[in-house]
Amino acid sequence: MSIIDSGRQWIMHGLAWLLAWLRRAGACLVSPGCWRRNAASFCRAAWRWARVLWVSRIAAISALGGGALLAGTAQARDLFADLGLSTLQWGLFFLLLFTWALIVHASARRALLNDDWVADAHCPGALGDLRRAELRALYHDPALLIPRLLGLAVFGWVVLAIHRAHANLEAAKAGLVEAAEAVRLADRLWIATIATAAVYLLAVWGRRPLRARLLTAAGQAGGEEPILLASLLPVPLRPAFFQFDDLRDVWRLILASLAVAVTTAFVLAISAPHAVSETLPRVMMAPLLFGGIVLALGEIAMWSHRKNTPFLLALVLISAALLLFVDGYHDVRTLKPDGVAVSPATGETRQIGLSEAVSRWRIANDCSTESGRTCPRPILIAGSGGASRAAFLTATVVGALIDVGTDTVGRAQYDNVRNRIFAMSTVSGSSLGAVVMRAAMSDAVERGRPDAPPCQARAEQLAWFRGIRGSAETRAGLLREYANPTYSWRDCFQLLLAGDFLSPVLIGVAYRDAFPSVDPITRKAYWVDRAALLEQAFERRYHAITRDEAPANCPDTEGKGLCRRFGWHPAPERAKAWIPLLFINGTSVSTGRRIIVSDVPMGDRYDGEQNEDQTLLPFAYDLNDFGRMPLPDDPDPKHVLAQAGKAEAIPEERPIDIRLSTAATMSARFPLISPQGNLRDRTGNLRDKVVDGGYFENDGLATIADVAAALRYHFKLDPVVIRIVNEPTKSEKVERPRKDRPPIPDEAERTPFDGFLSILRTLTATRSGHEDGHEAYLTSVLGAGESENRPAVRGKDRLYEIRVYELIPDDSGGEQAKQVVNPESNPLCRQFITTRTKMEFVSMSWWMSHPVQAYLDAQLCVRANWHRLECELREGRARHGGNCPKQDF
């Protein structure tokens, strides 16, 4: 009999069994008498199925929990729209997917083959041959089907994830080339997943008949291989029994090979997470993580049954104890405060006062106090949180503004827009965009070409939506002069931020951070935590793109790019360019206040030390405040004298220097993905912890409002604010009783678990109330009354918002402000949108697919994002230029 005939026969037998079972179940369901007669039988059957599922719990958590994560989150589904992976890499993914399913099946089956999950096994002589046969008969169906169905569920979840990714892109494929290519990719992936699932079914359902056929061919009795209770020991790994030596040796070789492969992968993942994540990036990481952890935990669960001891719970407690014992595992990474070499890109002091910063900005804009010339309106940027999505959109907007003021035509219309950008206040993901822009501008200054982006022409571009194969030739309306990261700041910023920063963090979450290896003497960990892995991922991407070299971590000392020390702002006379100030917003765990990393110290008295009323951000902590804590007059002796060796006075201040990459994670520390960051005082004691800046307020408005107030009221400048929000706008209109009243509450996001989760929902929703209040304060600061023969200016007319909208062609009707303005009328737009284009879910993660990148880039084509902003770029060249009023819709 051929393999095809055997497979066909196996499928027919399986279908016949399934139909017979469904027929019996259906007949019983419609018969009340059947329910009454078989109620006890149903309960016992349900118990047996639940019992088998419990015994297989590690495999079930991997298959059902991991699969649900893939299909249920937009971030995971976005992995299946990755146009940067080659066919070979996708083939490797399906091989890993097949391995994941086999591991799930094998782990569940192996747990059931062990006797110890049955209570009789723990009573001497209770599990005899008759009792064993009885239990095998009772548990036959669940023990046979649950391992197979768990493995099959892996493919089911992936099919669902691909389907949902396809559905999300369906409404965008006509308008975006990248979305159309991703839809075609999803169609191919769906077919490949079904084919891989078929191979899995053939392997697990055909294994037993194949084994019997091999034994018969060898002239030996095949017998029936038991599906449970085969007296299998947890360790060492070996098959239940074999009936001739050749098959046993082959099986042992396979098991040994798998053990070596899994162990090698585990060791490499711990010791070299970046190498593993760069070899198996993004979607390939999912089966590796969800499948690999089953092997170790499955064995531990089997030992739990054998010894009647909750070893899994003990493992959790050991992990908690290690994290408590390892001193400083989650400390914020710092640099030694050694002497800093002054250069064109590096100033003389760690921080500068606000008065000095304004003086430098005036010099860059040729409007110093001595010149008597009127300054342009300073531009302040407020960037919201949102991981790579926030970083990408924030840098896209700022890069586009720099580009439009760089070329000859734009310079004539808008002057040098870059010089007008005074400062950026960023939160979470947008902070990554801010530090990448700072690094790129500083490197350009260091190279003596401050107007030329530092990106290299030969850098790998497949992760960027403009770098995928074939897209440049098929894109309608591509503006060639802006499709070059060595020429365009917008392109360079996008290329730098299009990298995969997620994969190494997942390794940290799954493997490293639960069990930090520790030196028992110093209590220091041998490796860094997942926050540092995220920082290193930023550094490696930047290094590879700007150096045309292999990715590399920062050295222990100061370097270039994201390895630069934060602060040390250069004077424009030396740099030959203006570099905007940064205000990076984090949140204090102890007090809930802001912890800000900035070029300007918090509490700076910009009107002289004696005037306490003119203090910058007096209620926020500066990172360097912790280097001055506790205060010198602290009465505690241990804060005055060192405790080791000789009594030596502790310095009154311990300067805190951090890399630019670390500055990003001072703001971007969202739960699970990044832990809290420990902040220590000058004595080395733990003083506070920093978490994501979005806990306090997610849009950076609170900080930028105080900066705007200082510029307006003390320095007599007329600032404007560009607020960049990367969260997609809701299609339905927000209902309000009146314009001056808050929106009507909506309980659409409630869950059955609100009794437990309502406090978390409240903490998250509180941000919107904070944002509304800070926006109201900001607009009150930006407004101006009538003066100098100039009409009054409303505060909201000085606030410009960039949001994520549905892309609506200008000839399709609908709200005019939300329509697309194509490139011939909009210098910031780079593609022609002729069809209504929408993404329901715009993934927020430390990686973005190419369609998401293209969708964000196209937002600068929307009239609501560009029309008023273009007016400001033109009119704001002079302080008393024309007004650009906001339309009320």
N, C-alpha and C positions, 0 to 999 in steps of 0.2 A: 504494500500500500504506500503511495507517495505521500510526501509531507502535505501537499495541497489537499489530497483526499482525506488525510487524517485530520487536518484543520477543519475541513468542511464538516466531517462527521462530528467533531467535537462541538462545533457551533450549533449543529442541529440538535445534538443531545442537550446542550445547554438551553436552547430555546424551548425544547419540549418540556424540560424540567420547570422552566420559568412560567410557561403557559399553564401547566398543570397546577402549579402553586397559586398562580393568580386566579385560576378558576375556582379552586377550593376556597381561597380567601374571599373572593367576590360573592360566592354562594353564601358564605357565612355572614358577610356584612349585611346582606339584605334580609337576613332571617333573625328576628328577635329571639326566637327559641335557641338558635345557635349561640347567641351571646350569653343567654342564661346558662345553657348547659356547659359552655366552655370558658366561663369567666375565670375560674381558678386556673385553668390551663393557659389562658392568655397571660395572666399575671406571672405565672411561673416562666413562660416563654420570654416575656419581656425582661424578667429578672436575669435569665440566662444570657440574653443578648447584651444587657447592660453590664453584666459581670465580665463577659468576654471583652467588651469595649474598655472596661476599667483596666483589665490586665494588659491591654494593648494601648494604654493611655498615652505613652510617649509618642508612639507612631501616630495616634489619633490627633494629638496636639500639633504635631508637625504637619500632617496632611490637611486637617480641617482648619487649624489656626493659621498656619502659614499660607495655605491656599486662600482662605478668606481675606487675609491681608493683601494678597496679590490682586484679588478681584474687587475688594471693597474700598480700596483707597485710590484716589486719583494719582497720587505720586507713584504707586506701583504700576498702575495701568499705563502710565506714560512711558514706562520702559519698553512697551511693545510698539512704540512709535519711533524707535531709535533708528534713524537712517544712516548712522555712522558705522554700524557694524557690518562686517563683510559676510558673505554667504558661509564661509568657513566658520566664523564665530557663531553664527546662528546654528550651524550644524553642531558645534560643540555645546551650545545651550541645550539642544534637544537630547544630546547624549547625557548631559548632566541631569536633565529632567527625567529621563528614563531611569537613571541611576537613583535619583531621589525616590521615585515610585517603587523601585525594587527594594530599596533600603527600608521604606515604610512597610512594605509587605513582609520582608524577611524579618524585620524587628518584631512585628506583631505575631507572626507565625512562630518565631523562636520563643517568645514569651509564653505562648500557649503550649509549646512542646515541653516546657519545664513543668514539673509536677507540683512545685511549691505553692502555686496560687490556689490549689485545692486544699480545703481544711483537713481532709483525710490524710494528706501527706505528712502532716505534723503529729499524727498519732501512730505509734509503732504498730505495724501490721494491719492498719485500717485500709490501706490502699492496695488491696489484693487484685488478682487478675479479674475476678468477677466485678468488683467495684469499679475498676478501671474501664472494663468493657461497658458497664452501665453508664458511666460518665461520658464516655466517648459517644454513645448513642444519643444521650441527652443534649450534648453540646455540639453535635456534628455540624448542623447547619450554620450557627453563628461562628464557630471556630473556623469553618471552611470559607465563609463569605466575608466576614469582617476584614481580615487582612487583605483580601483581594480588592474589596470595595474601597478600603482606605487608600491603597495604591492607585486605584482608578480615580479616586476623588482628586488626586493631584492634577491629573489631566483635565478633569471637569472644571476645576477652578481656573486653570490657565485658559481654557476655551472661553469661559465666562469673562475673564479679564480682557482677552483679545476682542471679544464681541463688544464689550463696553467701551474699549478704546476706539474701536471702529465707529461705534455710534456717536461718540463725542466728536470725531473728526468729520463725520458725514456732512454736517452743515457748513464745514469750512473748506471742503475739498475743491469746490468750484472757484473759490477766491484765492486760495493759497496753494502754490505748487507743492510745498512741503507736505501739506495736509493730504493732497491727492496721492502723493507718493507713499505716505504712511498708510493710507487706506488700502492701497494695493499690497503693501507689505503685510498688513493685517490679514488680508485674504490668504496670502501664501502661508502665513504662520498658523492660521486656523487649520488649513489642510495638513500641514506638517505635524501639528499637535494630534490630530485625529489619527494620522498614520502611526505616530509613535505610540499612542494609546493602544492601537491594534496590535503592535508588536509586543507591548507589555501583556495584553490579554493572552496572546498566544503563548508567551513565555510562562505565565503563572498558571494558566489553565491547562496548558499542554505539557507541563513538566512531569506530572505524575504518569500520564500515558507513555511519555517518552522514556522515562526511567524503567517502567515495566517492560517496554519493548526491547531496551538495551539488555536487560537482565535475561529476557527470554532468548535473545539472539546469542547470548553467551552460554546458553544451555543451563541456566539456573532458574529456580522458581522465583518469580517476581514478588509475590506476596503483595499485601496492601500496606503502603506506608501510612502510619498514623498521622492525623492532623493535629493532635494534641496529646498531652500526657505521655510523652515518650521518654521520661526520665532524663531529660537533657540538662546537664549542668550549665550554669551561667558561664563559668570559665573552667577550662580553656574552650575556645570556640571549636566545635567539631560537629559533624552531622550526627543525626540521631542513631543511625546504624547503616552499614553498607553490607552488601552481600558478595562483592568480589573486589579484589585489591586494586585493579586498574581504575575503576570509577572512584574509589576512595582516594587514590593518589591525585587524580585530576581535581577532585573537589577540594582537597587540602591545598593544592597549588593555587586554585582560584581564591580560596579564603585567605591564604597567606599574602597573595598579591594585593587583594583589597585592603587587608590590614596595613600593609606597608604604604599603600597609596594614601589611605585615610590618615595614617599617622604622619606621613610626610607633609600632607596638606595642612594638617593641624599645626605642626611645628613651624612651617613656613608662615602660616597666617599669624601666628603669635610673634615670631621673630622678624618677619619682613612683610607687614600688612600692606605697604604700598606696592611692593613687587607683585604680591598676589592679586591685589585689586586692579593693577594695571594690566596683568595678564588675563584675568577673568573679570572684566569690568561690567558694571551695571546689572543687566538682567541675568547674566551668568552667575552673579553672586547669590541670587535667591535660592536655587536648588542646592548650592554648595552650603549655605548657612542652614537652611531648613532641614536638609537631609543629613548633613554631617553631624549635627548635634544629637541625632536620634541614636547613633551607634553607642556613644558613651553613656547617655542617660538611660537608654534601654537596658543596658547591662546593670546599671545601678538599681533600676526598678526591679529587675529580676532578683537581685540580692536582697532587696527589701522584702520580697515575698519569702525568700529562703530563710532569712533570719528574723522575720516578723519585726523588723526595725525600719522606721521611716528614714531611710538613707537620703532620699531626695530632700526632705525637710532639713536633715542635718547638713546637706550640701549648701542650702540657702543660708543657714545659720553660720556656717564656716565662711561663706562669702562675705556676709555682713561683718563678721569679726575681723576678717582680713582688711576690709576697707576701713574699719575703725582703727586697726593697729598700724596700718601703713600711714605714717605721718607725711602729710603733704602731697598725697597722690593727686589730688585735684587742685593743687596750688596753681595760680596764674603764672605762666612762664615769664621770667624776667631776665634781663641782661645785667652783667656787672657794670656798675656806673663808672667805667674807665674813662679816660680822656677821649673826647670826641674830636676828630680831625675836622676842622672847618673847611668847607669846600663850597663851590657855587650852589650845590644842592643842600648843604647843611649849614645851619646858622650857628651862632655862638652860644646861645642859651637854650635850655630845655623848653622853657615856655616864655612867651612875651606878653606884656600887658596889652589890654585892649586899645589903649591910646597909641601904643607903638604899632599895633596891627593896622589901625585905621590910617596912621601916617604912612605905612608902607603901601597900603592900598591906594591912597591918594597919589603917591609917587608913581605907581604903576599906571594910573589913569591920567597922569599929567595934570593933576589938579591939586597939587600940594597947597598948603595954606599960604606959603610965600608967593606962589604963582598968581593967586587971585582969581584963577579960572574956576568955573562952575563944574562940579563933579557930575558924572552920570548917576543914574539911580542905581544903588548897589543891589545886586541880585543875591538873595538868600535861598538856599535849597533846603527843603524839608522832605526827607525820604522815609517811607514807612517800612515796616518789617515784612518779611516774606521770603526768606532764604534766597536761593539763586534767582528766583523770579524778581525779587525786589532789587537785588544787585544788578541784574541785567537791565531792567527798565530804567533804574536811576542812572546808570552809566550811559545807557543809550540816549537819554534826554540830554545829559550834560555833554556827552561827546558830540551830539548833533549841534548843540549851541556853539561849541568851540569850532566845529567845522564850518558852520554858516558864517562865522566871523573871520574865517581864515582865508577863504578863496577871494579872488579879486572882486567879483561881483558882490558877494556878501559883505566884504569889508566896506565897500562903498555905501551900502545900505544900512548896515548895522554896527559898523566899527568893530573893535576887538571885543567880542562878547565875553571871552574868557577872563579878561581883566575886570569885568564888571562883577564876576561871581566872587562875593566877599567871603562867604562861609557856607558850610553844609552841616546840617543837624540830621543825623541818621540814627536809625533804630534797626537792630537785628540784621536781616539780610542786606539792607541798603548800606549798612556800615562796611560790609565787604566791598561793595561797589565804590564806596568813598576811599578806602585805603588802597584799592587797586589803582584808582585814578591818581591818588597821591604818589604812589610808587612809580607809575608810568611817567608822570610829569617830572618827578625828581630825577629819574634815570635819563629822560630827554635833556634836562638841564645839565646833568653830569657829563653827557656825551657832547655837549657844546651845540646841540641842535634843539632848543627848547620848543620849537614849533613842530618837530617831527616825532611821531609816535615811536616807541622803542620796539614794537613788534617786528619780528624777522620775516622776510619773504618766504623762506623755506620751512617755516614752522608748520607743524601738523595742524590741519584745519578741519578734520572730519567731524569733530564734535560741534562745530559751528554750522549754523543753518546755511550760511553762504559758502561753506567749504565742502559740502557733500558733492559726490560725483554726479555730474550731469545737470545740477540745478542751475548753474550759471548760464548754460545754453538754452534752458527751457523757460527761464523766468521772463515773463512779459514785463517790459518797462524797466529793466535793470539799468540803473545809472552807474556806468562803469567807473566814473571818477570817484565814487564812494564805495567801491567794492574792493578796496585795497587796504589791508590793515597797516601797511607801512606808510600810508598817506593820510588816511582818515582816522581821527581819534575815536569816532563812533565805532568803526570796524575793529580797531585795535582793542578797545574796551570790551566789546562783545566777544571777541575771540578769547581774550583772557578769562572771561567769566563763563564761557560755555563748557568748561571742563567738568569732569566727574569728580565731585568732592564727596560724594555719598559713600562709595564702596569701602574705603578704608575705615570710615566711621562705623559701618555695619559690622566689620570685623571686630572693632573695639567693643561694640555693644554686645556681640554674641560671644566672644571668646576672652578678650583680654581684661576688660574692666571688672568682670565678676570675680576674678581671682588674680589680683596683682601680685606678681612675684616680688618678694621683699627681702632686703638684707636685714637679718635679725639684729644686727648690731646698730646700724644707723637708722633702721626703720624706714628706709627710703626704697621706693620701687625701682626695679631694674628697667622698666619701660614706662612710656608716657601714657596718659589717659586718652580717651577718645576726643576730648576737646583739642588736645595737642595734635592728634592725628588729623583733625579737621584743619588746623592751622598749617600743618605740613603739606596737606593736599593743596591748599592755596599756594604755598610757596613753590611746590614742585611744578604746578601748572604755569605759574608766572615765569619761573626759571626756564622751562622748556620753550615757551613762546618768545621770550625776549632775548634768549641767549643762543637759540638754535642748537641746544645741547640736550642731553638726556635729563629727565626730571631729577631734581636734587633738593634735599632738605637744606635749611639754613645752617651755616656753621654756628659754633658756640659763641663766636664773636659777631660783631656787626658786619653786615654785608650790604648788598645792593637789593633793589626791588623791594619785595615784601619783607626782606631781612633787615631793612633799615630801621633805625630807632624811630619811634614815634616822637613827634615834636621837632625841636631844632629847626624851626621855620626859617627859611633863608630870606635875606633882604633882596628885593627885586633888582636893586642896582647891581648886586653881585650875580644873581641868577639870570639876569636879562629876561626875566619873565615873572609873572605873578602866579603864585600857587595858593589856591583858596584854603582858608582855615577849616579845620575839622572839629566838630563836636560830636563825639561818639557816646551814645546814651545807653547805660546799663541800669540795673535796679539792685538796690541793697536788700539782702535777705533780712537783715536785722531791723531796719527801720522803714523799708518800703520807699525810701527816697531815691533820687537819681544818683548814680555814680558815673561821672562824666570823664572821658579821656579827651583832652583838648590841647590845642596849641596855646590857649589862653587859660590861666589858672582861674578856678572857681573862687568867688569872693574877691576878685580883683577890684580894687577901688580906683576906677579909671579917672576920677576927678581929684585924686590926691588921697593920701592915707588918712587925712583928718575928716574927710567927708564920707560918713558911713551910709548916707542916703544913695550914693552913686556906687553901688556894689553889684558886680555881675553875678547872677545866679547864686544868691546867698544861701539858698535852701538846698543846694545840691552838693554832693561830695565831689572833690577832685581826686583822681587816682593818687596823686602825690600827697594828699592829706594823710594817707595811711603811713607814709614814710616819716611823718612827724608825730604820730601817735605812739604811746601816750604823751601828754604834754610834759615839758621839762619839770614842772612843779608837782608832778604826780607824787603823792605821799608814799606809795608802795615802794619799799626798798628794792624789790627785784626789778623794778623798772628803772632804777638809777644805776645799779651796778650789774656788771655781767656776772653770770653764774659759773662760768667755766674758767679753770686755771686761776688767774689772778683777778683781783677786784679791779676792773677797768671800766671807766665810765662809758656808757653807751652814747654814741653820737646823738646830737639833738635832732638830726635829720638823716634819714636813709633814702637817698634819691631812688626813685623807681623808674627804670628804663624798660620799655617793652618794645618788641618788634611791631611793625605794622600789621603783620598777620595776627598777632595776639590782640591788638587793638580791635580787630574785627570781632573776635570771640568774646571780648569784654562786653559786647552788646548782643551777640548772637549766641545765646545759651538757652535754647528751648528744651523743655524736659525730654528725657530719654535720649535724644540725639546728642545733646551736650550736657554734661553735669554742671553743677555750680562751680564757680571758681573761688578758691580760698585766697583771701587778702590778709597779709601779715603786717604787723606794725614794725617799728624800728628795733624792737626787742626780739623779733622772730615769733611772737605769739600770734595766734589766729585772732583777727580783729573783726572780720566781716566776710560775707560771701556775696559774690556778684552773680546775678542771673540775667535772663533776657530783658532788654530794655522795654520790650512790649508790655511787660507787666505793669509798668507805670503809665505808659502812654505810647501808642504804636506808631505815631506819625511824625515824631520829632518836633511837634508844634510848640510844646511848652518851652523848650530850650530856644528855639529860633525866635519866639515871641520876645523873650528877654533880650536877646541880641538886637532885634529890630528896635526895641524900645530905647536901648542905649544909643544906637546909631541915630535915631530920630530926635530924641529929646536932648541928648548931650552933645553929639557931634554934628547936629543940624544937617544930617543927610536925609534922603527920601527913599528908604528901602522898599523893595518889592519882594514878594515871596513866591517861589514856585513849589507847590506841594505835589509830590509824586506818589500816587496811590496805586499799588499793583494788584489789589483785590478787584476782580471783575465786578462791574456795577450790576445790580439786580435789574432785570427787565421790567418788573412791576414797579409802579410808582409808590414811593413811601407816603403813607397816609398821615396827615397831621390835622389836628382840629383847626389850627391857625398857623401861619408862617412863623410866628414867634413862640410856638409851643412845641414840645418834643414829639417825636413820632409815636403813633399808637403801638403799644406792645404787641408782639406776635409770638405765639407759642408754637410755631411750626417746628421748631427744633427740639421740642420736648421728647423725652425718651421714657420707656417703662422703668428706668433706673434713676429717675430724678430724685427719689428719696435719698439716694446715696451721692448722686453726681450734681445736685443742684448748686452746691457750694462752688464747684469747679466752673459750672456754667456762669454763675454770678461773677466770679473773679474775671472770667474772660470778657463777659458783656460789660463789665464796669469800664473797660477801656473806651467804649464808644461814648459814654457819658463824659469821661475825661477829655476825649478829643473834641467834643462839641464845646465844652467850656474853654479849652485852650484856643480853639479856633475863634470863639467870640472875643477872647482877650487879644488875640493876634490882630483881628480886624479893627479892634478899637485902637490899637497902637498904630496901625498903618494908615488910618484915616487922617484927614487934615481939614481944618476949617478954611474959610476964604481968607486969603492974604495976598499981598503984593499983586493986586489986580488979577489974581488967579481964582477961579471958582473952587468951591469946596470939593474935596475928593472923598468918596466913600471908602472905607477900609477894605471892603470886599472887591473894590476895583483895583486894588494893589495886590490881591491874592490870585494867583493863576494856578489852576489845577490840571494835572495830567492824570487821567484815569484810563481804565481798560474798558472799552466799549465794544459792542457788536459793530462790525464794519458794514456800513450801509452805503451803497453807491449814491452819488448825488442826484441821480435821475430816478430813484425808486420811491420817492415820497418819504413820508415819515418825518420825524423831528429834524429840522434843518441843522441844528447845532451838532447833532450826532452823525451827520453824513460825512462821507470821505471826500477830501479835497486831493485830487490826484497830482502827480509831480509837476505838471506844467504850471500849476498855481501855488504850489507849496514846496519850498526848497528842502523841507525836512522829510518829505514823503519820498519813498524809494520804490514804490510799486503801484501799479494800476489795479484798483479794486473795482471790478465791473459786476460782481455778483455778491449778494448778501452773504456775509461770512460771520459765523459765530462759533465759539467754543464754550460749551456749557461749563466744563471743568478745566480751569487753567492750573495745571499742577504746580504746587508749591513744595519744593524739595531742594536738596543741594545738588541737583542735576536737572536739566530740562531737555526735553526732546526737541528736535528741529522744528516741528510745527508750532510748538509753544513759543520758541524764540522768534519765529517769523511773525506770529500773531502779535507779540509784544512790540516788535519793531514797527509793524504796520500801524500801531496806535498813533504815531505822529502824523498819520494821514488824516485823522479825524478832525473835523472843523472845531469841535469843542476843545480839543487839545492844542490846536495850532493857531486859530484865527486871532484870538486876543493876545497870545504870546508873541506872535509876529508883530503885532501893533506895539507891544511893549519894547521889543528889541529895537524897533525903529524910533519910537518916541522917547524911550528912556535914555537915549544917548545924552540928553540934557535933563537936568533936574526938573525944569519946568516945562518939559515936553508935554505933548497932548495926553489926554486921559484915554484909557482903553476900558470902557465900562463893561461890567458883567451883565449879561442878559438874564433876566428872571424868567424861567420857564415853568 
